[in-house]
Amino acid sequence: MKNLPIYLAIFLSGILCSKAQNKAVKIAYSLNIGDSFQEKSDLSLMTKVFSQEDLSDFVDIWASPEYTKITSKTNKQTTEVHLFDKNQTYILDDINKQYIDITSLQSRRLGFTPAGNLINSYKEPYTISYDNQIKKDILGYICYKATIHFPAKKLADGSNLNEHIEVWYTKDLPVIHWTKFYYLNEIPGAPLKIESEGLGLTARTVSPLKNDILAANILTEYSLSTLTADPELEESPFENTYLGEERYSYFDRNCALFGLQDRHGNTLTKAQYKEIHGFKNNLAIVADTAFNYGLINSQGKEVLPCQYQDLLQTKDGLFIYEKNQQQGFLSPQGNVLIPAAYTTVYEFQEQLALVKNKEYYGIINAQGTLVVPLNYEMITAYNNQLAIVIKDQKYGLISTEGAPICDLKYEYLQFGNEELLLAKKGGKYGFINFQGAVVIPFDYQIAQAFQDGKALVTKNGSQFYISPAGEVLN
C-alpha cells in the first residue's frame, strides 16, 4: 500500500530434468528477504504481507524457445505471456478471460499500483556486466553472474543510491522475456536467482514440461480486450479496472483519484479515493487522500470509515488492520476480531497465524490466544501441527502448541509434501521425519524437498531422484 521502502521499489521496478535449452520447463520461485533488507527498510503492512505471506510460492515461470508465461502469486495475481515468433506480449485477465496487448509499451516498464491498476513508465538506462569466472550451482544447474547497473540517484538526505541487481543465470535453460523486469530479456539464459539489497527471487524447483501443450493453446481460451494503457501518461492506470463482482474503478485525471462504476458505466461514487482494491464478499478496501484505509460495499457506500493506517483483505476474507503502529484482525464484515496488539500479524493458515512483536515471532490461534510464545527470530513455516523455528541462526522443529520436537541444531529445514522435512547439517542435506528422527542420511551436496513422492538430490556431482525410503528412482 503506502510508503513502500526504496529498496523494495528498486528490486520490483527493476526486476518478485532435462537441461537442453530447446526444452520447455516450469520454474517456481520463492521470495527471499535477507537481514540487510530488513535492517534498511521500514516495512509497511502491504510490504510485509506481500513479501512474507507465502515466501515459497511467489511466482511461476513457464519458459521455452516459443514463449514465456509468468504468473505472479501476490495478492494481485497477474499473468504475462510473450510469444517469441510474433514478438507480441500480453497481460491476461483470468476473471473475464480476456487479454490485453501491451507490445506497443515495450519501450516502457510496466507495473501495478497496490490497488492493481496498470502503470507504465519509461525504462531506466542500464548496463550489464558479466563475470563468467564466478560460478554457482543452483538446483544442479551451473549459473553465471550478471550485474545490472543503474544510474546513481540522489536521495532526500543528499546521499547517493547506487542501484545494482545481481542475476545468477544458467545457459542450459531458455531465455526469459519479462516486460516488468526488462533487463532479463538480454541475459543469455534463465535466471535462477535475482537479488538486490537483500531482497530477491530464488528458483525453488525446475520441472521439465514433457508434453508442452501451452505453446499452441496459451491464448485460445481468451479474447482480445478493448482496454488499453494510456501511453501519454508516465503513470497511467487502465481506464476501467475490473474489481470483481461486476464493479470497475475509473480514474479522473483532473483530480488524479479513483471512483466506482457498475458494469454499465454508471457512476456509483465520485472520484475520491487514492486506491480502490478488488471486491470480495461485497466489500472493497479504499484509501482516502491521506492514505487512511476503510471499506466500501458494492453500492459504493462506505461501511467502514477510512480510519486505519493500513488494511489488507486476506484469502479467508478476514482483514489485517493497523492502528497506532500495531496490527490485528477484522472480521469479514469489518468488525474487530482480534485487537491490534502486535507489531506485525500474518494471514491465518490452519486456524493459526504468525505474529511478531518487535524482534520475535510467535503464533496465535483463531481466538487470538498466543499458542507459541514470542521467542523466535523467525518461524518459517507450519503445517500438520508442526512449525519450523529459527533462533541464533539455527533451525528447529516444534509443535504448534509450543512443545519442542527437535533441538535448534540444523542449518536449514523445509517441509515437503511427504511426512519428511528437508534438513541441512554440516553443509550437507538429508531428511528427518515429523518426530525429528533422521530418516535419510546427510549425504547430499544439493537437495530439494519431496514433491509428488520424490526428491531431486545431487551426490558426487550426479543428480537423481530418491524415494521417501532413500532409494534411487529411475
C-alpha positions as CSV (number, residue, x, y, z in Angstrom):
1,M,0.0,0.0,0.0
2,K,1.7,3.2,1.1
3,N,5.3,4.1,1.8
4,L,6.9,1.1,0.1
5,P,10.6,1.2,1.0
6,I,13.0,2.3,-1.6
7,Y,14.9,-0.9,-1.8
8,L,11.7,-2.8,-2.5
9,A,10.9,-0.3,-5.2
10,I,14.4,-0.8,-6.7
11,F,14.0,-4.5,-6.9
12,L,10.4,-4.7,-8.0
13,S,10.6,-1.9,-10.5
14,G,13.9,-3.2,-11.9
15,I,13.1,-6.7,-11.7
16,L,9.4,-10.6,-7.0
17,C,15.1,-32.7,-15.6
18,S,16.3,-32.2,-19.0
19,K,18.8,-29.4,-19.4
20,A,18.7,-29.0,-23.1
21,Q,17.9,-25.4,-24.0
22,N,15.3,-26.4,-26.5
23,K,13.1,-28.0,-23.8
24,A,10.2,-26.2,-22.0
25,V,10.4,-26.0,-18.2
26,K,8.4,-24.6,-15.4
27,I,10.4,-22.7,-12.8
28,A,8.8,-22.0,-9.4
29,Y,10.4,-19.1,-7.4
30,S,10.4,-18.2,-3.7
31,L,10.9,-14.7,-2.3
32,N,13.9,-14.2,-0.1
33,I,14.3,-11.4,2.4
34,G,17.7,-11.1,3.9
35,D,18.7,-9.4,7.1
36,S,20.3,-6.5,5.3
37,F,16.9,-5.7,3.7
38,Q,15.1,-6.0,7.0
39,E,17.5,-3.6,8.7
40,K,17.3,-1.0,6.0
41,S,13.6,-1.0,5.5
42,D,10.7,0.4,7.5
43,L,8.3,-2.2,6.1
44,S,4.6,-1.1,5.8
45,L,1.9,-3.7,6.2
46,M,1.5,-4.1,2.4
47,T,5.2,-4.8,2.0
48,K,5.2,-7.3,4.9
49,V,2.3,-9.3,3.6
50,F,3.4,-9.0,0.0
51,S,6.9,-10.1,1.0
52,Q,6.3,-12.8,3.5
53,E,2.8,-14.3,3.4
54,D,3.9,-17.1,1.1
55,L,7.6,-17.0,0.6
56,S,7.8,-20.4,-1.0
57,D,5.2,-19.9,-3.8
58,F,5.8,-16.4,-5.1
59,V,5.9,-16.6,-8.9
60,D,5.9,-19.3,-11.6
61,I,7.5,-19.0,-15.0
62,W,7.0,-21.3,-18.0
63,A,10.0,-20.9,-20.3
64,S,10.5,-22.3,-23.8
65,P,12.0,-21.1,-27.1
66,E,8.4,-20.4,-28.3
67,Y,7.0,-18.4,-25.3
68,T,7.4,-17.2,-21.8
69,K,4.5,-17.3,-19.4
70,I,4.8,-15.6,-16.0
71,T,2.2,-15.9,-13.2
72,S,2.7,-13.8,-10.1
73,K,1.3,-15.3,-6.8
74,T,0.9,-12.0,-4.9
75,N,-2.4,-10.8,-3.7
76,K,-2.9,-9.1,-7.0
77,Q,-2.3,-12.1,-9.2
78,T,-1.2,-11.3,-12.8
79,T,-0.2,-13.3,-15.8
80,E,2.0,-12.1,-18.7
81,V,2.6,-14.1,-21.9
82,H,5.3,-13.3,-24.5
83,L,5.2,-15.1,-27.9
84,F,8.7,-15.1,-29.4
85,D,7.7,-15.8,-33.0
86,K,5.3,-12.9,-33.2
87,N,7.3,-10.7,-30.7
88,Q,4.0,-10.0,-29.0
89,T,3.4,-9.6,-25.3
90,Y,0.0,-9.8,-23.5
91,I,-1.4,-9.5,-20.0
92,L,-4.2,-12.0,-19.2
93,D,-7.4,-11.2,-17.3
94,D,-8.2,-14.6,-15.9
95,I,-11.6,-13.3,-14.4
96,N,-13.0,-12.1,-17.7
97,K,-11.0,-14.5,-19.9
98,Q,-9.6,-11.6,-21.9
99,Y,-6.1,-10.5,-22.8
100,I,-4.5,-7.1,-23.4
101,D,-1.9,-6.5,-26.0
102,I,1.0,-4.5,-24.4
103,T,3.5,-4.9,-27.2
104,S,3.4,-1.2,-28.0
105,L,4.5,-0.5,-24.5
106,Q,7.8,-2.4,-24.8
107,S,9.8,0.8,-24.5
108,R,8.3,1.3,-21.1
109,R,8.5,-0.6,-17.8
110,L,5.1,-2.0,-16.6
111,G,4.0,-2.4,-13.0
112,F,0.9,-2.3,-10.9
113,T,-0.3,0.1,-8.2
114,P,-1.2,-1.5,-4.9
115,A,-4.9,-1.4,-6.0
116,G,-4.0,-3.4,-9.0
117,N,-4.1,-0.7,-11.7
118,L,-1.6,-1.0,-14.5
119,I,1.1,1.7,-14.6
120,N,3.9,2.2,-17.1
121,S,6.9,4.4,-17.0
122,Y,9.9,4.9,-19.3
123,K,12.7,2.3,-18.8
124,E,15.7,3.5,-16.9
125,P,19.0,3.2,-18.8
126,Y,21.3,0.4,-17.5
127,T,24.4,-1.6,-18.3
128,I,25.1,-5.2,-17.8
129,S,28.5,-6.6,-16.7
130,Y,29.2,-10.4,-16.9
131,D,31.5,-12.4,-14.7
132,N,31.9,-15.9,-16.3
133,Q,34.7,-16.8,-13.9
134,I,32.4,-17.0,-10.9
135,K,30.0,-19.9,-11.0
136,K,27.3,-21.1,-8.6
137,D,25.4,-24.4,-8.6
138,I,21.6,-23.8,-8.2
139,L,19.3,-26.8,-8.3
140,G,22.0,-28.7,-10.2
141,Y,22.4,-26.1,-12.9
142,I,25.7,-24.2,-13.4
143,C,24.9,-20.5,-13.1
144,Y,26.9,-17.4,-14.1
145,K,26.7,-14.0,-12.6
146,A,25.4,-10.9,-14.3
147,T,25.2,-7.5,-12.6
148,I,22.7,-4.9,-13.8
149,H,23.9,-1.3,-13.1
150,F,21.5,1.7,-13.0
151,P,22.5,5.4,-12.8
152,A,23.1,6.6,-9.2
153,K,20.1,8.5,-7.7
154,K,20.2,11.4,-5.2
155,L,18.2,10.7,-2.0
156,A,16.4,13.2,0.1
157,D,19.3,13.3,2.6
158,G,21.8,14.2,-0.1
159,S,23.4,10.8,-0.3
160,N,23.7,8.8,-3.5
161,L,21.9,5.5,-4.1
162,N,23.9,3.2,-6.4
163,E,21.4,0.7,-7.8
164,H,22.5,-2.7,-8.9
165,I,20.9,-6.1,-9.2
166,E,22.7,-9.4,-9.3
167,V,21.4,-12.1,-11.5
168,W,22.6,-15.7,-11.5
169,Y,21.5,-17.4,-14.7
170,T,22.0,-20.7,-16.5
171,K,22.7,-21.1,-20.2
172,D,21.1,-24.6,-20.0
173,L,17.5,-23.1,-19.9
174,P,15.7,-20.8,-22.3
175,V,15.9,-17.0,-22.1
176,I,13.0,-15.4,-20.3
177,H,11.1,-12.4,-21.6
178,W,9.6,-10.4,-18.7
179,T,8.4,-6.9,-19.5
180,K,8.3,-5.7,-15.9
181,F,11.9,-6.8,-15.4
182,Y,13.0,-5.9,-18.8
183,Y,16.8,-6.3,-18.4
184,L,16.3,-10.1,-18.1
185,N,15.4,-10.2,-21.8
186,E,19.1,-9.6,-22.7
187,I,20.6,-12.2,-20.4
188,P,21.6,-15.3,-22.3
189,G,19.7,-17.8,-20.2
190,A,17.2,-18.3,-17.4
191,P,17.7,-16.5,-14.1
192,L,17.6,-18.9,-11.1
193,K,18.5,-16.2,-8.5
194,I,17.9,-12.4,-8.6
195,E,18.8,-10.2,-5.7
196,S,19.1,-6.5,-4.8
197,E,19.9,-5.1,-1.3
198,G,18.9,-8.3,0.5
199,L,15.6,-8.8,-1.4
200,G,15.5,-11.5,-4.1
201,L,13.9,-14.3,-6.0
202,T,15.4,-17.8,-6.0
203,A,14.3,-20.8,-8.0
204,R,12.8,-23.4,-5.8
205,T,12.1,-26.1,-8.4
206,V,12.8,-26.6,-12.2
207,S,10.4,-29.1,-13.8
208,P,10.5,-30.2,-17.4
209,L,7.3,-30.0,-19.5
210,K,7.3,-33.3,-21.3
211,N,4.1,-32.6,-23.2
212,D,4.1,-28.9,-23.7
213,I,0.6,-28.1,-24.8
214,L,0.8,-24.4,-23.6
215,A,2.5,-23.2,-26.8
216,A,-0.5,-24.0,-29.0
217,N,-3.2,-23.2,-26.5
218,I,-1.9,-20.3,-24.5
219,L,-4.5,-17.8,-25.7
220,T,-7.2,-20.0,-27.1
221,E,-9.5,-19.5,-24.0
222,Y,-9.1,-15.7,-24.1
223,S,-10.5,-12.9,-26.3
224,L,-8.8,-9.6,-27.0
225,S,-9.9,-6.8,-24.6
226,T,-10.6,-3.3,-25.7
227,L,-8.9,-1.9,-22.6
228,T,-5.6,-0.2,-23.1
229,A,-3.0,1.6,-21.1
230,D,-2.6,5.3,-21.9
231,P,0.9,5.8,-23.4
232,E,0.8,9.5,-22.9
233,L,0.9,9.3,-19.2
234,E,4.0,8.4,-17.3
235,E,1.9,6.6,-14.7
236,S,-1.4,5.6,-16.2
237,P,-4.0,3.1,-14.8
238,F,-6.4,1.3,-17.0
239,E,-9.4,3.5,-17.9
240,N,-11.6,0.8,-16.3
241,T,-10.1,-1.8,-14.0
242,Y,-12.3,-4.7,-13.2
243,L,-12.6,-5.2,-9.4
244,G,-14.8,-8.2,-9.3
245,E,-18.5,-8.6,-8.5
246,E,-19.4,-6.6,-11.7
247,R,-17.7,-3.4,-10.4
248,Y,-15.0,-1.3,-12.1
249,S,-12.8,1.6,-10.9
250,Y,-12.4,4.6,-13.1
251,F,-9.7,7.3,-13.0
252,D,-10.4,11.1,-13.1
253,R,-7.3,12.8,-14.5
254,N,-8.4,16.2,-13.2
255,C,-8.1,15.2,-9.6
256,A,-6.0,12.0,-10.0
257,L,-8.4,10.0,-7.9
258,F,-10.5,6.8,-8.4
259,G,-14.2,6.3,-8.3
260,L,-16.5,3.3,-8.6
261,Q,-18.7,2.3,-11.6
262,D,-21.0,-0.7,-12.3
263,R,-20.6,-2.8,-15.4
264,H,-22.9,-0.5,-17.5
265,G,-20.6,2.5,-16.7
266,N,-23.0,4.1,-14.2
267,T,-21.2,6.1,-11.6
268,L,-21.6,4.8,-8.0
269,T,-19.2,7.1,-6.3
270,K,-17.4,10.2,-7.4
271,A,-13.6,10.0,-7.9
272,Q,-12.5,10.5,-4.3
273,Y,-10.1,7.6,-3.5
274,K,-6.4,7.2,-3.9
275,E,-6.9,3.4,-4.1
276,I,-9.8,1.0,-4.7
277,H,-9.0,-2.6,-4.2
278,G,-10.8,-5.7,-5.6
279,F,-14.2,-6.7,-4.2
280,K,-14.6,-9.9,-2.2
281,N,-17.8,-10.7,-0.3
282,N,-19.4,-7.4,-1.3
283,L,-16.5,-5.3,0.3
284,A,-13.5,-3.5,-1.1
285,I,-10.6,-1.7,0.6
286,V,-10.3,2.0,-0.3
287,A,-7.8,4.7,0.7
288,D,-8.7,8.4,1.1
289,T,-6.4,11.2,0.0
290,A,-4.4,11.0,3.3
291,F,-3.9,7.2,2.8
292,N,-6.2,6.2,5.6
293,Y,-7.9,2.9,4.8
294,G,-11.6,1.8,5.1
295,L,-14.2,-0.3,3.3
296,I,-16.9,0.3,0.8
297,N,-19.6,-2.1,-0.4
298,S,-20.5,-2.8,-4.0
299,Q,-23.0,0.1,-4.0
300,G,-20.2,2.5,-3.1
301,K,-21.4,3.1,0.4
302,E,-18.6,3.5,3.0
303,V,-19.3,0.8,5.6
304,L,-16.0,1.3,7.5
305,P,-14.7,4.8,7.6
306,C,-11.1,5.5,6.3
307,Q,-9.5,5.4,9.8
308,Y,-6.7,2.8,9.7
309,Q,-3.1,3.3,8.8
310,D,-3.2,0.1,6.7
311,L,-5.7,-2.5,5.7
312,L,-5.4,-5.8,3.8
313,Q,-8.0,-8.4,2.9
314,T,-6.7,-12.0,3.4
315,K,-7.5,-15.1,1.4
316,D,-10.0,-16.3,4.0
317,G,-11.9,-13.0,4.0
318,L,-10.5,-11.5,7.2
319,F,-8.8,-8.1,7.2
320,I,-5.5,-7.3,8.7
321,Y,-5.6,-3.7,10.1
322,E,-3.1,-1.3,11.5
323,K,-3.7,1.3,14.1
324,N,-1.1,3.2,16.2
325,Q,1.6,1.1,14.6
326,Q,0.0,-2.1,16.0
327,Q,-1.8,-4.7,13.9
328,G,-4.8,-7.1,14.5
329,F,-7.7,-8.7,12.6
330,L,-11.1,-7.5,11.5
331,S,-14.0,-9.9,10.7
332,P,-15.2,-10.3,7.1
333,Q,-17.8,-7.6,8.0
334,G,-15.2,-5.2,9.2
335,N,-15.6,-5.6,13.0
336,V,-12.7,-6.0,15.3
337,L,-12.0,-9.7,15.8
338,I,-8.5,-9.6,17.4
339,P,-7.4,-6.3,18.8
340,A,-4.3,-4.6,17.3
341,A,-1.6,-5.8,19.8
342,Y,1.3,-6.9,17.6
343,T,3.9,-5.2,15.5
344,T,3.1,-7.5,12.7
345,V,0.4,-10.2,12.0
346,Y,0.2,-12.5,9.1
347,E,-2.6,-14.4,7.4
348,F,-4.3,-17.3,9.1
349,Q,-3.4,-20.8,7.9
350,E,-4.9,-23.9,9.5
351,Q,-6.6,-21.7,12.1
352,L,-3.2,-20.3,13.2
353,A,-1.5,-17.0,12.4
354,L,2.1,-15.9,12.7
355,V,2.6,-12.7,14.8
356,K,5.6,-10.6,15.7
357,N,6.4,-8.1,18.5
358,K,9.4,-6.1,17.7
359,E,12.1,-8.7,17.1
360,Y,10.5,-12.0,18.0
361,Y,7.8,-14.3,16.4
362,G,5.1,-16.4,17.9
363,I,1.8,-18.0,16.8
364,I,-1.8,-17.2,17.8
365,N,-5.0,-19.3,17.2
366,A,-8.3,-18.1,15.8
367,Q,-9.4,-16.8,19.2
368,G,-6.3,-14.6,19.4
369,T,-4.6,-16.7,22.1
370,L,-0.8,-17.0,21.9
371,V,-0.1,-20.7,21.5
372,V,3.6,-20.4,20.6
373,P,5.4,-17.8,22.7
374,L,7.2,-14.8,21.1
375,N,10.6,-16.5,21.5
376,Y,11.9,-17.0,18.0
377,E,13.8,-14.9,15.5
378,M,11.7,-16.4,12.7
379,I,9.0,-19.1,12.2
380,T,9.5,-20.0,8.5
381,A,6.5,-22.4,8.0
382,Y,4.0,-24.5,9.9
383,N,1.6,-27.4,8.9
384,N,0.4,-30.7,10.4
385,Q,0.6,-29.2,13.9
386,L,4.3,-28.6,13.4
387,A,6.3,-25.4,13.0
388,I,9.9,-24.7,11.8
389,V,11.6,-22.1,14.0
390,I,14.9,-20.2,14.0
391,K,16.9,-18.9,16.9
392,D,20.5,-17.9,17.0
393,Q,20.6,-18.7,13.2
394,K,19.8,-22.4,13.9
395,Y,16.6,-24.3,12.7
396,G,14.5,-26.5,14.9
397,L,11.1,-28.1,14.9
398,I,8.3,-27.5,17.5
399,S,4.6,-28.4,17.8
400,T,2.1,-25.6,17.1
401,E,1.4,-25.7,20.8
402,G,5.0,-24.7,21.6
403,A,6.4,-28.1,22.6
404,P,9.9,-28.9,21.2
405,I,10.2,-31.8,18.7
406,C,13.9,-31.5,17.8
407,D,16.6,-29.1,19.0
408,L,17.7,-26.0,17.3
409,K,20.7,-27.6,15.5
410,Y,20.1,-27.5,11.8
411,E,21.4,-25.1,9.2
412,Y,18.1,-25.4,7.2
413,L,14.7,-27.1,7.4
414,Q,11.9,-27.2,4.8
415,F,8.5,-29.0,4.6
416,G,7.8,-31.2,1.6
417,N,4.6,-33.0,0.6
418,E,5.6,-36.2,2.3
419,E,5.9,-36.5,6.1
420,L,9.5,-35.6,5.8
421,L,11.5,-32.4,6.1
422,L,14.5,-31.4,4.1
423,A,17.3,-30.7,6.6
424,K,20.8,-29.4,6.3
425,K,23.6,-30.2,8.8
426,G,27.4,-29.9,8.4
427,G,26.9,-28.4,5.0
428,K,25.1,-31.4,3.6
429,Y,21.4,-32.3,3.1
430,G,19.3,-35.2,4.4
431,F,15.7,-35.7,5.6
432,I,14.1,-36.0,9.0
433,N,10.5,-37.2,9.9
434,F,7.9,-35.4,11.9
435,Q,9.2,-36.8,15.1
436,G,12.7,-35.3,14.5
437,A,14.4,-38.6,13.6
438,V,16.9,-38.8,10.7
439,V,15.3,-41.0,8.0
440,I,17.6,-40.3,5.1
441,P,21.3,-39.5,6.0
442,F,23.1,-36.2,5.3
443,D,24.8,-37.4,2.1
444,Y,23.8,-34.8,-0.5
445,Q,25.5,-31.7,-1.7
446,I,22.2,-30.3,-3.1
447,A,18.7,-31.4,-2.4
448,Q,15.0,-30.3,-2.8
449,A,12.1,-31.1,-0.6
450,F,9.9,-34.0,-1.5
451,Q,7.2,-33.3,-4.1
452,D,4.9,-36.0,-5.6
453,G,6.7,-38.8,-3.8
454,K,10.2,-38.0,-4.9
455,A,13.0,-35.5,-4.2
456,L,15.7,-34.3,-6.5
457,V,19.2,-34.6,-5.0
458,T,22.9,-34.2,-6.0
459,K,25.6,-36.5,-4.8
460,N,29.2,-36.6,-6.0
461,G,28.2,-34.5,-9.0
462,S,25.4,-36.7,-10.1
463,Q,21.7,-35.6,-10.0
464,F,18.9,-38.0,-9.5
465,Y,15.6,-38.6,-7.7
466,I,15.1,-40.6,-4.5
467,S,12.0,-42.1,-2.8
468,P,10.9,-41.3,0.7
469,A,12.8,-44.5,1.7
470,G,16.0,-43.0,0.3
471,E,16.1,-45.4,-2.7
472,V,17.3,-44.1,-6.1
473,L,14.5,-43.8,-8.6
474,N,14.9,-44.4,-12.4
